[in-house]
Amino acid sequence: MTTTEIPHTADAIIARAKDIQPLLRESAARIEEHRRLPEDIVELLRSSGVFRAAMPRAWGGPELTSVEQTRLIETIAYGDVSAGWCSMIGMDSGIYSGFLD
């Protein structure tokens, strides 16, 4: 997948997550072996809009609802469970930032 535009809506981010499932599956053994997400997988998730999914709209984010966030993590986890877990952790900053002044 070679795209430079980061998706900005729940539907687009979830669709991109579905698109990258095969790449996550292909990387599952490598992820498990090294016990971390490789940089290329982190960049793949970043460019898919995953880490900014919960960022408030007031800050230019897509502000996915809790249900949309759960669908997104589930979608990623179907590709690789570790990637799903790390994505959930990575999205937290967007959630928490919405509570800051």
FENMO-V579024 format. One record per residue. RES is the residue in one small letter. PHI is phi as a letter, one per 20 degrees, with the letter a starting at -180 (* if undefined). PSI is psi in degrees with one decimal (* if undefined). NEAR is the number of other C-alpha atoms within 12 Angstrom. Layout:
res = (RES RES)
phi = (PHI PHI)
psi = (PSI PSI)
near = (NEAR NEAR)
This chain:
res = (m t t t e i p h t a d a i i a r a k d i q p l l r e s a a r i e e h r r l p e d i v e l l r s s g v f r a a m p r a w g g p e l t s v e q t r l i e t i a y g d v s a g w c s m i g m d s g i y s g f l d)
phi = (* c b d e e f c c g f f f f f f f f f e g g f f g f e g f f f f f e l a e f g f f g f f f f f e n f f d g e f g g g d n e e l f f g f f f f f f f f f f f f e a f f f f f f f f f f f g f f f f f f e e f)
psi = (124.4 96.8 145.2 -17.6 125.9 129.3 151.8 3.3 158.6 -48.3 -41.9 -39.4 -43.3 -39.3 -41.6 -38.7 -39.2 -38.7 -33.3 -3.0 -47.3 -38.5 -37.6 -42.6 -43.6 -28.6 -2.9 -44.8 -40.5 -41.9 -46.6 -44.6 -43.1 -8.4 36.5 162.4 126.0 156.2 -38.1 -32.5 -39.5 -44.9 -37.1 -44.8 -42.4 -47.7 -13.0 -2.9 6.9 -47.9 -17.3 7.9 -33.1 0.8 134.2 146.7 -35.9 -21.9 11.6 9.3 172.4 -15.9 60.5 143.3 169.9 -39.9 -43.4 -39.6 -41.3 -43.2 -40.3 -48.8 -40.6 -42.7 -44.9 -42.8 -28.0 -24.1 -48.8 126.0 -40.8 -39.7 -37.4 -45.0 -48.5 -34.5 -41.2 -45.0 -42.9 -29.0 -17.9 -35.8 -35.1 -39.6 -51.0 -33.5 -27.2 -15.3 -0.6 151.0 *)
near = (16 12 15 12 15 27 26 27 28 32 24 23 37 33 23 32 41 27 24 36 31 20 26 32 25 16 28 27 20 21 26 18 12 13 14 21 28 22 15 17 33 26 22 32 43 28 26 36 40 52 38 38 46 40 31 25 20 15 18 16 28 31 33 33 21 17 15 23 36 23 25 42 37 24 32 39 28 25 31 33 25 31 44 35 26 26 38 30 21 26 33 25 22 31 27 17 19 22 14 12 7)
